[in-house]
Amino acid sequence: MIEPKPKKPVRHLLGLSGGKDSSALAIYLRDKVPEMEYFFADTGAELPETLEFVDVLEDYLGKPIKRLNTGRSFEHYLKLNGNFLPTAKSRWCTSELKIKPFEEYVGSDEAITYVAIRADESHRQGYLSSKTNISARYPFIEDEKNEEDIREILDSSGIGMPKYYEWRSRSGCYFCFFQRKVEWVNLSERYPILFEQARKYEEFHRDQGRTHTWSQGERLDDLVARSGEIKANAEQQEIADAKKPKKRLLESLTQSDRPDDGCLMCIL
Ligand code: SF4
């Protein structure tokens, strides 16, 4: 008689974006879910601070963080998409560089993915796989953890906030079209080479008289030419946000122009 194959144990997975929330969740669950597998879908266009932060986190967790990479560059997918830049409405980058590598990594295994949506943002849904073998859990919602708690988890671990929060409000690709105009200015000052690369991507189709821009309604050339004005506006906005009750700068930065839920995989 043929023995039935033993059933594979359910896999427990936590995807890190290099953002504060998924990092705090990994720290929070490190001892609660010892069988956790950590992964990071590296788009190949991550900020240097993000990569450094993931390395630090890996040391803290004491387990490898599996780097998922399609082995193909952003340019490859850009070409496949007719050299049309991804946009909020046509977000092929998330699908190709984040979701597909994750689903391939899981395969047909039964898996639970732990999503770092907080209790104070429980209206958001995050990435939900259409694959029936993957289900989601939301520990911060279950345990009523909010923004303050996340900071506390990061601070008390000694890891603290990712460094890019000094100049940018979220993780993700250096050219992410969700970044604010002032963040583009900051990118141009901190990482001129990356900014220049992003600027070059806007050049596709220009010879046909069409302009595709990362930042809505404005080419990066034009944007950076008025960097003084953009910075002054951002400062005024910070002052106005700081006066609003119960809303700190970080919160205002991370919540005021958040993308819709499809992209939480890049930023949590
Ligand atoms: S971070 Fe932005 S550009 Fe990068 S994959 Fe996510 S949505 Fe696309």
py3Dmol code that shows the C-alpha trace and the ligand (Angstrom):
import py3Dmol

protein = """\
ATOM      1  CA  MET A   1       0.000   0.000   0.000  1.00  0.00           C
ATOM      2  CA  ILE A   2       1.315   3.455  -0.884  1.00  0.00           C
ATOM      3  CA  GLU A   3       1.648   5.687   2.150  1.00  0.00           C
ATOM      4  CA  PRO A   4      -0.061   9.069   1.684  1.00  0.00           C
ATOM      5  CA  LYS A   5       2.441  11.912   1.466  1.00  0.00           C
ATOM      6  CA  PRO A   6       2.713  13.771   4.796  1.00  0.00           C
ATOM      7  CA  LYS A   7       0.990  17.135   4.570  1.00  0.00           C
ATOM      8  CA  LYS A   8       3.388  20.055   4.307  1.00  0.00           C
ATOM      9  CA  PRO A   9       3.134  22.402   7.294  1.00  0.00           C
ATOM     10  CA  VAL A  10       1.502  25.752   6.687  1.00  0.00           C
ATOM     11  CA  ARG A  11       4.113  28.404   5.929  1.00  0.00           C
ATOM     12  CA  HIS A  12       4.151  31.659   7.873  1.00  0.00           C
ATOM     13  CA  LEU A  13       5.409  34.563   5.801  1.00  0.00           C
ATOM     14  CA  LEU A  14       6.162  38.167   6.504  1.00  0.00           C
ATOM     15  CA  GLY A  15       7.067  40.493   3.682  1.00  0.00           C
ATOM     16  CA  LEU A  16       9.355  43.396   4.496  1.00  0.00           C
ATOM     17  CA  SER A  17       9.243  46.514   2.400  1.00  0.00           C
ATOM     18  CA  GLY A  18      11.958  48.344   4.299  1.00  0.00           C
ATOM     19  CA  GLY A  19       9.152  50.482   5.720  1.00  0.00           C
ATOM     20  CA  LYS A  20       8.571  51.053   9.412  1.00  0.00           C
ATOM     21  CA  ASP A  21       5.346  49.075   9.810  1.00  0.00           C
ATOM     22  CA  SER A  22       6.435  45.748   8.321  1.00  0.00           C
ATOM     23  CA  SER A  23       9.747  46.080  10.152  1.00  0.00           C
ATOM     24  CA  ALA A  24       7.968  46.678  13.450  1.00  0.00           C
ATOM     25  CA  LEU A  25       5.733  43.695  12.750  1.00  0.00           C
ATOM     26  CA  ALA A  26       8.733  41.459  12.152  1.00  0.00           C
ATOM     27  CA  ILE A  27      10.206  42.574  15.484  1.00  0.00           C
ATOM     28  CA  TYR A  28       6.839  42.166  17.210  1.00  0.00           C
ATOM     29  CA  LEU A  29       6.353  38.613  15.936  1.00  0.00           C
ATOM     30  CA  ARG A  30       9.946  37.408  16.113  1.00  0.00           C
ATOM     31  CA  ASP A  31       9.412  35.363  19.257  1.00  0.00           C
ATOM     32  CA  LYS A  32       5.671  34.808  18.827  1.00  0.00           C
ATOM     33  CA  VAL A  33       5.948  33.041  15.469  1.00  0.00           C
ATOM     34  CA  PRO A  34       9.362  31.348  15.488  1.00  0.00           C
ATOM     35  CA  GLU A  35       8.675  29.509  12.225  1.00  0.00           C
ATOM     36  CA  MET A  36       8.231  32.815  10.371  1.00  0.00           C
ATOM     37  CA  GLU A  37       9.892  33.174   6.971  1.00  0.00           C
ATOM     38  CA  TYR A  38      10.875  36.723   6.107  1.00  0.00           C
ATOM     39  CA  PHE A  39      11.195  38.002   2.593  1.00  0.00           C
ATOM     40  CA  PHE A  40      11.975  41.246   0.838  1.00  0.00           C
ATOM     41  CA  ALA A  41      10.976  41.753  -2.791  1.00  0.00           C
ATOM     42  CA  ASP A  42      13.882  43.808  -4.052  1.00  0.00           C
ATOM     43  CA  THR A  43      12.848  45.807  -7.117  1.00  0.00           C
ATOM     44  CA  GLY A  44      16.467  46.604  -7.953  1.00  0.00           C
ATOM     45  CA  ALA A  45      15.547  50.262  -7.554  1.00  0.00           C
ATOM     46  CA  GLU A  46      15.491  50.470  -3.776  1.00  0.00           C
ATOM     47  CA  LEU A  47      17.032  53.324  -1.853  1.00  0.00           C
ATOM     48  CA  PRO A  48      20.450  52.621  -0.316  1.00  0.00           C
ATOM     49  CA  GLU A  49      18.982  53.335   3.137  1.00  0.00           C
ATOM     50  CA  THR A  50      16.302  50.710   2.580  1.00  0.00           C
ATOM     51  CA  LEU A  51      18.859  48.034   1.739  1.00  0.00           C
ATOM     52  CA  GLU A  52      20.949  48.975   4.766  1.00  0.00           C
ATOM     53  CA  PHE A  53      17.884  48.894   6.988  1.00  0.00           C
ATOM     54  CA  VAL A  54      16.906  45.409   5.783  1.00  0.00           C
ATOM     55  CA  ASP A  55      20.443  44.196   6.582  1.00  0.00           C
ATOM     56  CA  VAL A  56      20.209  45.609  10.109  1.00  0.00           C
ATOM     57  CA  LEU A  57      16.822  44.019  10.590  1.00  0.00           C
ATOM     58  CA  GLU A  58      18.122  40.685   9.399  1.00  0.00           C
ATOM     59  CA  ASP A  59      20.786  40.760  12.112  1.00  0.00           C
ATOM     60  CA  TYR A  60      18.181  41.593  14.723  1.00  0.00           C
ATOM     61  CA  LEU A  61      15.814  38.843  13.622  1.00  0.00           C
ATOM     62  CA  GLY A  62      18.620  36.308  13.625  1.00  0.00           C
ATOM     63  CA  LYS A  63      17.244  34.698  10.496  1.00  0.00           C
ATOM     64  CA  PRO A  64      17.843  35.247   6.819  1.00  0.00           C
ATOM     65  CA  ILE A  65      15.497  37.582   5.004  1.00  0.00           C
ATOM     66  CA  LYS A  66      14.944  35.988   1.637  1.00  0.00           C
ATOM     67  CA  ARG A  67      15.608  38.506  -1.128  1.00  0.00           C
ATOM     68  CA  LEU A  68      13.123  37.935  -3.909  1.00  0.00           C
ATOM     69  CA  ASN A  69      14.259  39.176  -7.234  1.00  0.00           C
ATOM     70  CA  THR A  70      12.916  38.360 -10.653  1.00  0.00           C
ATOM     71  CA  GLY A  71      16.443  38.493 -12.061  1.00  0.00           C
ATOM     72  CA  ARG A  72      15.170  41.077 -14.514  1.00  0.00           C
ATOM     73  CA  SER A  73      15.559  44.785 -14.224  1.00  0.00           C
ATOM     74  CA  PHE A  74      12.997  47.549 -14.112  1.00  0.00           C
ATOM     75  CA  GLU A  75      14.161  48.471 -17.620  1.00  0.00           C
ATOM     76  CA  HIS A  76      13.210  45.024 -18.841  1.00  0.00           C
ATOM     77  CA  TYR A  77       9.630  45.472 -17.664  1.00  0.00           C
ATOM     78  CA  LEU A  78       9.581  49.059 -18.837  1.00  0.00           C
ATOM     79  CA  LYS A  79      10.395  47.858 -22.327  1.00  0.00           C
ATOM     80  CA  LEU A  80       7.740  45.143 -22.116  1.00  0.00           C
ATOM     81  CA  ASN A  81       5.274  47.905 -21.253  1.00  0.00           C
ATOM     82  CA  GLY A  82       6.142  49.931 -24.314  1.00  0.00           C
ATOM     83  CA  ASN A  83       8.419  52.241 -22.307  1.00  0.00           C
ATOM     84  CA  PHE A  84       5.368  53.693 -20.608  1.00  0.00           C
ATOM     85  CA  LEU A  85       6.204  54.675 -17.042  1.00  0.00           C
ATOM     86  CA  PRO A  86       4.103  53.020 -14.372  1.00  0.00           C
ATOM     87  CA  THR A  87       1.481  55.263 -12.817  1.00  0.00           C
ATOM     88  CA  ALA A  88      -0.993  55.052  -9.959  1.00  0.00           C
ATOM     89  CA  LYS A  89      -3.557  53.790 -12.446  1.00  0.00           C
ATOM     90  CA  SER A  90      -1.243  51.477 -14.330  1.00  0.00           C
ATOM     91  CA  ARG A  91       0.891  50.014 -11.630  1.00  0.00           C
ATOM     92  CA  TRP A  92       2.579  47.234 -13.516  1.00  0.00           C
ATOM     93  CA  CYS A  93       5.715  47.718 -11.401  1.00  0.00           C
ATOM     94  CA  THR A  94       4.050  46.425  -8.225  1.00  0.00           C
ATOM     95  CA  SER A  95       2.663  43.462 -10.050  1.00  0.00           C
ATOM     96  CA  GLU A  96       5.909  42.509 -11.816  1.00  0.00           C
ATOM     97  CA  LEU A  97       8.437  43.393  -9.143  1.00  0.00           C
ATOM     98  CA  LYS A  98       6.587  42.671  -5.918  1.00  0.00           C
ATOM     99  CA  ILE A  99       3.494  40.505  -6.255  1.00  0.00           C
ATOM    100  CA  LYS A 100       4.573  37.982  -8.868  1.00  0.00           C
ATOM    101  CA  PRO A 101       7.916  37.187  -7.173  1.00  0.00           C
ATOM    102  CA  PHE A 102       6.038  36.712  -3.910  1.00  0.00           C
ATOM    103  CA  GLU A 103       3.452  34.386  -5.425  1.00  0.00           C
ATOM    104  CA  GLU A 104       6.171  32.380  -7.141  1.00  0.00           C
ATOM    105  CA  TYR A 105       8.019  32.085  -3.860  1.00  0.00           C
ATOM    106  CA  VAL A 106       4.931  30.662  -2.150  1.00  0.00           C
ATOM    107  CA  GLY A 107       4.006  28.400  -5.053  1.00  0.00           C
ATOM    108  CA  SER A 108       1.138  26.096  -4.173  1.00  0.00           C
ATOM    109  CA  ASP A 109       2.055  25.833  -0.473  1.00  0.00           C
ATOM    110  CA  GLU A 110      -0.542  26.661   2.126  1.00  0.00           C
ATOM    111  CA  ALA A 111       0.622  29.942   3.596  1.00  0.00           C
ATOM    112  CA  ILE A 112      -0.366  32.678   5.976  1.00  0.00           C
ATOM    113  CA  THR A 113       0.970  36.109   5.178  1.00  0.00           C
ATOM    114  CA  TYR A 114       1.222  38.612   8.013  1.00  0.00           C
ATOM    115  CA  VAL A 115       0.258  42.125   6.964  1.00  0.00           C
ATOM    116  CA  ALA A 116       1.417  45.188   8.909  1.00  0.00           C
ATOM    117  CA  ILE A 117      -1.687  47.342   8.638  1.00  0.00           C
ATOM    118  CA  ARG A 118      -2.173  49.123  11.960  1.00  0.00           C
ATOM    119  CA  ALA A 119      -5.291  49.427  14.071  1.00  0.00           C
ATOM    120  CA  ASP A 120      -5.512  53.152  13.257  1.00  0.00           C
ATOM    121  CA  GLU A 121      -5.676  52.420   9.551  1.00  0.00           C
ATOM    122  CA  SER A 122      -7.792  49.287   9.603  1.00  0.00           C
ATOM    123  CA  HIS A 123      -9.897  50.530   6.688  1.00  0.00           C
ATOM    124  CA  ARG A 124      -6.971  49.639   4.443  1.00  0.00           C
ATOM    125  CA  GLN A 125      -6.772  46.215   3.039  1.00  0.00           C
ATOM    126  CA  GLY A 126      -3.285  45.771   1.615  1.00  0.00           C
ATOM    127  CA  TYR A 127      -2.268  43.061  -0.729  1.00  0.00           C
ATOM    128  CA  LEU A 128      -4.679  40.169  -0.818  1.00  0.00           C
ATOM    129  CA  SER A 129      -3.610  37.303  -2.962  1.00  0.00           C
ATOM    130  CA  SER A 130      -6.098  35.908  -5.401  1.00  0.00           C
ATOM    131  CA  LYS A 131      -4.460  32.546  -4.726  1.00  0.00           C
ATOM    132  CA  THR A 132      -6.625  30.466  -2.458  1.00  0.00           C
ATOM    133  CA  ASN A 133      -3.640  28.839  -0.722  1.00  0.00           C
ATOM    134  CA  ILE A 134      -2.560  32.210   0.739  1.00  0.00           C
ATOM    135  CA  SER A 135      -4.512  33.780   3.566  1.00  0.00           C
ATOM    136  CA  ALA A 136      -3.770  36.964   5.472  1.00  0.00           C
ATOM    137  CA  ARG A 137      -3.495  37.923   9.126  1.00  0.00           C
ATOM    138  CA  TYR A 138      -3.343  41.417  10.575  1.00  0.00           C
ATOM    139  CA  PRO A 139      -1.644  41.200  14.015  1.00  0.00           C
ATOM    140  CA  PHE A 140      -1.509  44.954  14.616  1.00  0.00           C
ATOM    141  CA  ILE A 141      -5.238  45.216  14.045  1.00  0.00           C
ATOM    142  CA  GLU A 142      -5.906  42.107  16.147  1.00  0.00           C
ATOM    143  CA  ASP A 143      -3.789  43.522  18.991  1.00  0.00           C
ATOM    144  CA  GLU A 144      -4.932  47.148  18.515  1.00  0.00           C
ATOM    145  CA  LYS A 145      -1.471  48.529  17.802  1.00  0.00           C
ATOM    146  CA  ASN A 146      -1.318  52.013  16.381  1.00  0.00           C
ATOM    147  CA  GLU A 147       1.277  54.471  15.110  1.00  0.00           C
ATOM    148  CA  GLU A 148       2.637  55.202  18.599  1.00  0.00           C
ATOM    149  CA  ASP A 149       3.069  51.510  19.321  1.00  0.00           C
ATOM    150  CA  ILE A 150       4.965  50.964  16.070  1.00  0.00           C
ATOM    151  CA  ARG A 151       7.461  53.675  16.970  1.00  0.00           C
ATOM    152  CA  GLU A 152       7.810  52.207  20.430  1.00  0.00           C
ATOM    153  CA  ILE A 153       8.511  48.731  19.009  1.00  0.00           C
ATOM    154  CA  LEU A 154      11.192  50.108  16.688  1.00  0.00           C
ATOM    155  CA  ASP A 155      12.761  52.341  19.344  1.00  0.00           C
ATOM    156  CA  SER A 156      12.840  49.759  22.079  1.00  0.00           C
ATOM    157  CA  SER A 157      14.443  47.207  19.748  1.00  0.00           C
ATOM    158  CA  GLY A 158      17.289  49.670  19.216  1.00  0.00           C
ATOM    159  CA  ILE A 159      16.667  49.637  15.474  1.00  0.00           C
ATOM    160  CA  GLY A 160      14.712  52.878  15.258  1.00  0.00           C
ATOM    161  CA  MET A 161      13.222  54.383  12.153  1.00  0.00           C
ATOM    162  CA  PRO A 162      14.670  53.823   8.671  1.00  0.00           C
ATOM    163  CA  LYS A 163      16.977  56.734   7.809  1.00  0.00           C
ATOM    164  CA  TYR A 164      15.173  57.764   4.646  1.00  0.00           C
ATOM    165  CA  TYR A 165      12.355  59.133   6.819  1.00  0.00           C
ATOM    166  CA  GLU A 166      14.646  62.133   7.282  1.00  0.00           C
ATOM    167  CA  TRP A 167      13.819  63.197   3.751  1.00  0.00           C
ATOM    168  CA  ARG A 168      11.119  60.947   2.396  1.00  0.00           C
ATOM    169  CA  SER A 169       7.872  59.613   3.800  1.00  0.00           C
ATOM    170  CA  ARG A 170       7.883  56.036   2.589  1.00  0.00           C
ATOM    171  CA  SER A 171       9.953  53.156   1.338  1.00  0.00           C
ATOM    172  CA  GLY A 172       9.838  51.987  -2.247  1.00  0.00           C
ATOM    173  CA  CYS A 173      11.701  52.598  -5.459  1.00  0.00           C
ATOM    174  CA  TYR A 174      13.774  55.754  -5.764  1.00  0.00           C
ATOM    175  CA  PHE A 175      11.608  56.784  -8.718  1.00  0.00           C
ATOM    176  CA  CYS A 176       8.301  55.921  -7.098  1.00  0.00           C
ATOM    177  CA  PHE A 177       5.609  58.069  -8.678  1.00  0.00           C
ATOM    178  CA  PHE A 178       3.838  58.314  -5.333  1.00  0.00           C
ATOM    179  CA  GLN A 179       6.539  60.489  -3.838  1.00  0.00           C
ATOM    180  CA  ARG A 180       5.786  64.104  -3.197  1.00  0.00           C
ATOM    181  CA  LYS A 181       7.342  66.885  -5.197  1.00  0.00           C
ATOM    182  CA  VAL A 182       9.548  67.892  -2.283  1.00  0.00           C
ATOM    183  CA  GLU A 183      10.770  64.322  -2.053  1.00  0.00           C
ATOM    184  CA  TRP A 184      11.851  64.474  -5.678  1.00  0.00           C
ATOM    185  CA  VAL A 185      13.790  67.624  -4.813  1.00  0.00           C
ATOM    186  CA  ASN A 186      15.342  65.801  -1.857  1.00  0.00           C
ATOM    187  CA  LEU A 187      16.240  62.873  -4.103  1.00  0.00           C
ATOM    188  CA  SER A 188      17.953  65.223  -6.534  1.00  0.00           C
ATOM    189  CA  GLU A 189      20.091  66.586  -3.693  1.00  0.00           C
ATOM    190  CA  ARG A 190      20.864  63.321  -1.926  1.00  0.00           C
ATOM    191  CA  TYR A 191      21.155  61.001  -4.879  1.00  0.00           C
ATOM    192  CA  PRO A 192      21.794  63.036  -8.024  1.00  0.00           C
ATOM    193  CA  ILE A 193      22.716  59.929 -10.001  1.00  0.00           C
ATOM    194  CA  LEU A 194      19.424  58.215  -9.182  1.00  0.00           C
ATOM    195  CA  PHE A 195      17.523  61.403  -9.909  1.00  0.00           C
ATOM    196  CA  GLU A 196      19.239  61.678 -13.255  1.00  0.00           C
ATOM    197  CA  GLN A 197      18.324  58.091 -14.061  1.00  0.00           C
ATOM    198  CA  ALA A 198      14.673  58.769 -13.220  1.00  0.00           C
ATOM    199  CA  ARG A 199      14.821  61.906 -15.358  1.00  0.00           C
ATOM    200  CA  LYS A 200      16.113  59.880 -18.296  1.00  0.00           C
ATOM    201  CA  TYR A 201      13.155  57.518 -18.089  1.00  0.00           C
ATOM    202  CA  GLU A 202      10.932  60.493 -18.804  1.00  0.00           C
ATOM    203  CA  GLU A 203      12.666  60.982 -22.133  1.00  0.00           C
ATOM    204  CA  PHE A 204      11.019  57.986 -23.784  1.00  0.00           C
ATOM    205  CA  HIS A 205       8.455  59.035 -26.369  1.00  0.00           C
ATOM    206  CA  ARG A 206       9.554  62.665 -26.303  1.00  0.00           C
ATOM    207  CA  ASP A 207      10.739  62.402 -29.879  1.00  0.00           C
ATOM    208  CA  GLN A 208       7.140  61.531 -30.742  1.00  0.00           C
ATOM    209  CA  GLY A 209       5.979  64.675 -29.004  1.00  0.00           C
ATOM    210  CA  ARG A 210       4.600  62.897 -25.933  1.00  0.00           C
ATOM    211  CA  THR A 211       5.722  63.479 -22.385  1.00  0.00           C
ATOM    212  CA  HIS A 212       5.322  60.930 -19.633  1.00  0.00           C
ATOM    213  CA  THR A 213       6.148  62.243 -16.215  1.00  0.00           C
ATOM    214  CA  TRP A 214       6.753  60.618 -12.867  1.00  0.00           C
ATOM    215  CA  SER A 215       5.287  63.535 -10.977  1.00  0.00           C
ATOM    216  CA  GLN A 216       1.844  64.547 -12.036  1.00  0.00           C
ATOM    217  CA  GLY A 217       1.777  67.258 -14.664  1.00  0.00           C
ATOM    218  CA  GLU A 218       5.445  68.197 -14.449  1.00  0.00           C
ATOM    219  CA  ARG A 219       8.709  66.904 -15.836  1.00  0.00           C
ATOM    220  CA  LEU A 220      11.520  66.388 -13.360  1.00  0.00           C
ATOM    221  CA  ASP A 221      13.579  69.045 -15.121  1.00  0.00           C
ATOM    222  CA  ASP A 222      10.863  71.596 -14.484  1.00  0.00           C
ATOM    223  CA  LEU A 223      10.207  70.348 -11.000  1.00  0.00           C
ATOM    224  CA  VAL A 224      13.797  70.698  -9.872  1.00  0.00           C
ATOM    225  CA  ALA A 225      14.060  74.133 -11.489  1.00  0.00           C
ATOM    226  CA  ARG A 226      11.544  75.391  -8.960  1.00  0.00           C
ATOM    227  CA  SER A 227      12.948  73.459  -6.009  1.00  0.00           C
ATOM    228  CA  GLY A 228      13.055  76.592  -3.810  1.00  0.00           C
ATOM    229  CA  GLU A 229       9.347  77.154  -4.210  1.00  0.00           C
ATOM    230  CA  ILE A 230       8.564  73.471  -3.639  1.00  0.00           C
ATOM    231  CA  LYS A 231      10.617  73.401  -0.445  1.00  0.00           C
ATOM    232  CA  ALA A 232       8.983  76.572   0.856  1.00  0.00           C
ATOM    233  CA  ASN A 233       5.521  75.107   0.201  1.00  0.00           C
ATOM    234  CA  ALA A 234       6.470  71.872   1.939  1.00  0.00           C
ATOM    235  CA  GLU A 235       7.735  73.778   4.971  1.00  0.00           C
ATOM    236  CA  GLN A 236       4.496  75.713   5.211  1.00  0.00           C
ATOM    237  CA  GLN A 237       2.554  72.493   4.954  1.00  0.00           C
ATOM    238  CA  GLU A 238       4.619  70.966   7.772  1.00  0.00           C
ATOM    239  CA  ILE A 239       3.909  73.951   9.995  1.00  0.00           C
ATOM    240  CA  ALA A 240       0.193  73.735   9.214  1.00  0.00           C
ATOM    241  CA  ASP A 241       0.175  69.974   9.840  1.00  0.00           C
ATOM    242  CA  ALA A 242       2.066  70.346  13.103  1.00  0.00           C
ATOM    243  CA  LYS A 243      -0.671  72.666  14.389  1.00  0.00           C
ATOM    244  CA  LYS A 244      -3.339  70.088  13.741  1.00  0.00           C
ATOM    245  CA  PRO A 245      -4.251  68.209  16.905  1.00  0.00           C
ATOM    246  CA  LYS A 246      -2.906  64.690  17.404  1.00  0.00           C
ATOM    247  CA  LYS A 247      -1.075  64.665  14.146  1.00  0.00           C
ATOM    248  CA  ARG A 248       2.667  64.610  14.141  1.00  0.00           C
ATOM    249  CA  LEU A 249       4.889  65.397  11.235  1.00  0.00           C
ATOM    250  CA  LEU A 250       5.630  61.793  10.458  1.00  0.00           C
ATOM    251  CA  GLU A 251       1.969  60.925  10.516  1.00  0.00           C
ATOM    252  CA  SER A 252       1.071  63.778   8.252  1.00  0.00           C
ATOM    253  CA  LEU A 253       3.808  62.806   5.855  1.00  0.00           C
ATOM    254  CA  THR A 254       2.762  59.215   5.743  1.00  0.00           C
ATOM    255  CA  GLN A 255      -0.946  59.754   5.574  1.00  0.00           C
ATOM    256  CA  SER A 256      -1.673  62.908   3.635  1.00  0.00           C
ATOM    257  CA  ASP A 257      -1.168  61.539   0.168  1.00  0.00           C
ATOM    258  CA  ARG A 258      -1.069  57.873   0.651  1.00  0.00           C
ATOM    259  CA  PRO A 259      -1.579  55.684  -2.325  1.00  0.00           C
ATOM    260  CA  ASP A 260      -4.539  53.421  -2.446  1.00  0.00           C
ATOM    261  CA  ASP A 261      -4.271  49.983  -0.988  1.00  0.00           C
ATOM    262  CA  GLY A 262      -2.752  48.205  -3.966  1.00  0.00           C
ATOM    263  CA  CYS A 263       0.639  49.551  -3.109  1.00  0.00           C
ATOM    264  CA  LEU A 264       0.882  48.796   0.568  1.00  0.00           C
ATOM    265  CA  MET A 265       3.189  45.962  -0.366  1.00  0.00           C
ATOM    266  CA  CYS A 266       5.786  48.576  -1.303  1.00  0.00           C
ATOM    267  CA  ILE A 267       5.457  50.892   1.644  1.00  0.00           C
ATOM    268  CA  LEU A 268       4.256  49.217   4.853  1.00  0.00           C
TER     269      LEU A 268
END
"""
ligand_1 = """\
8
SF4
S 7.583 51.518 -4.875
Fe 6.397 52.670 -6.380
S 7.549 52.436 -8.304
Fe 8.290 50.831 -6.888
S 7.059 49.012 -7.320
Fe 6.013 50.136 -5.684
S 4.545 51.497 -6.712
Fe 6.023 50.801 -8.238
"""
view = py3Dmol.view(width=600, height=400)
view.addModel(protein, "pdb")
view.setStyle({"model": 0}, {"cartoon": {"style": "trace"}})
view.addModel(ligand_1, "xyz")
view.setStyle({"model": 1}, {"stick": {}})
view.zoomTo()
view.show()
